[in-house]
Amino acid sequence: MLSERQLRLYKNLSFTHSRTAQSMRSAAPLLLLFILALSDAAECQSFPEFKRKHILPTQFKTKDIRAWRKHLLKNKLCERTETQSFIKSSEENIKQICNGSGEKKNNYTKSTDLFEVYIVKSSKGIEPKCIVENCTSGKYNVIVKCEMYLPVHYHGQYIDMNTSPQPCF
């Protein structure tokens, strides 16, 4: 949304009746649309943000609770949401969801491949401590939002009825 200052500036624009003024008056609404577009874009996630929040390094030791604590603290993810989902796969494999190996449904894309997904519940202890309360893993189809052929938002995961998540440790 526009700030109060931006609205005041827009409302206070006054022009004479010259050709320049007419073209500037028609440019003012375009400028307003441009400012609105930029403010909406600032709320969108990016691939680097998606990577920080949802992709585990391929060498990550998922059975080590200390590694989980360190990862959550380092990336400022401890207690970010009630539960968090982390994909353990290469960046390239995850990018492929948005590049042909996924099924597009509305605004989201569901992976056709199964990914190892870790679902973690954490809470903050006495600073700088992070408590991993629960961790399960399973093979899931993941559902992401894609922009410019890259995943930018983790929407969820889908698991077959015959499989169930297992404890991490």
VENZI-V122998 format. One record per backbone hydrogen bond with DSSP energy under -0.5 kcal/mol. NH is the residue of the N-H (numbers start at 1). CO is the residue of the C=O. Records with the same first field share a line. If there is no record, write none. Layout:
NH: CO, CO
//
This chain:
7: 3
8: 4
9: 5
10: 6
11: 7
12: 8
13: 10
22: 18
23: 19
24: 20
25: 21
26: 22
27: 23
28: 24
29: 25
30: 26
31: 27
32: 28
33: 29
34: 30
35: 31
36: 32
37: 33
38: 34
39: 35
40: 36
41: 37
42: 38
43: 39, 40
44: 40, 41
50: 46
51: 47
52: 48
53: 49
54: 50
55: 51
56: 54, 87
60: 57
62: 60
64: 61
65: 63
68: 64
69: 65
70: 66
71: 67
72: 68
73: 69
74: 70
75: 71
76: 73
77: 72
78: 72
80: 77
84: 120
86: 118
87: 54
88: 116
89: 56, 87
94: 90
95: 91
96: 92
97: 94
98: 95
99: 96
101: 96
103: 110
104: 102
105: 108
108: 105
109: 144
110: 103
111: 142
112: 101
113: 101
115: 140
116: 88
117: 115, 138
118: 86
119: 136
120: 84, 118
121: 134
123: 131
125: 129
129: 126
131: 123
132: 130
133: 121, 131
134: 121
136: 119
137: 166
138: 117
140: 115, 138
141: 158
142: 140
143: 156
144: 109, 142
145: 153
147: 150
150: 147
152: 145
153: 145
155: 143, 153
156: 143
158: 141
163: 160
166: 137
168: 135
//
